[in-house]
Amino acid sequence: MALATAEQVRALVPGLSSADDATIGVVLARIDASFARYCGHPTPDSGAHTMEAAAYTMYPGRYDIGTGDDRHVLVLPCPPVLSVTSVHVDPDQDYGADTLLGASEYVANERRLELLVGATAGWSTSPRANKVVASAGYVVADHPLLTEAAIVQAAHLTSNTSAAGSSSTSTRGGGSRSISPLSLLPEVREMLARYVLAVP
C-alpha cells in the first residue's frame, strides 16, 4: 500500500486522468522515500527507504543503551516497532540460539526495547553485540497526516514538472510568477515534523 492513491492526487490536479496513474504511482513512491530520508529513517533491509512497514536488521550499540536505572532500555535506530522477529545479545557476533532472547524477556514500546525482570541477558556495550530484527514503520491507515502530506507533495510535483529547475514560470498575460522548487514544500515539512526521528 502507498501513502496515498493516484485517485486522491488526481482530485487535486486538473488535467490528470486515470491514464496518468502509473506515473503518479512512481511519483508517490519517490515521495515516500524522500519523506523517510527527511525524517531520518535508516535504510531497511530491502534497500528502499519508506515510511511504511519494512524489515530492519539493527545493531544498536552502547550509545543506544539507557543510563543509570534505564540500562535495561535499548533505543532502536528505526521508526516505531510494529513487531519483533528476533533479538540476540552476543559479543562474539555469532548470534546462535544460545544468545537469542525469548519474546517473554523484553517488550517493545515505540522505538524502545525494554528488558523484563528475569531476562537471561543484559544489553551489551560491545560492538554489534545487540542484534535486533524487527518490522518497523507506520500503518498508513492510522496516520492520515502522512497521506495528506503525500497528496499535497504529489500534486505540487505533478503540476510543476515542466518547470523543474526554474524559480519562476510565465503567465498568460506576459508576466511571470514564482514557483516553489521541486523539493519538500514547507507545509509538507511541517506535517512531517512529528515523524522526524529524535536522536536518542
Secondary structure, 3 states (H helix, E strand, C coil): CCCCCHHHHHCCCCCCCHHHHHHHHHHHHHHHHHHHHHCCCCCCCCCCCCCECEEEEECCCHHHECCHHHCCEEECCCCCEEEEEEEEECCCCCCCHHHECCHHHEEEECCEEEECCCCCCCCCCCCCCEEEEEEECECHHHCHHHHHHHHHHHHHHHHCHHHCCCCEEECCCCCEEECCCCCCCHHHHHHHHHHCCCCC
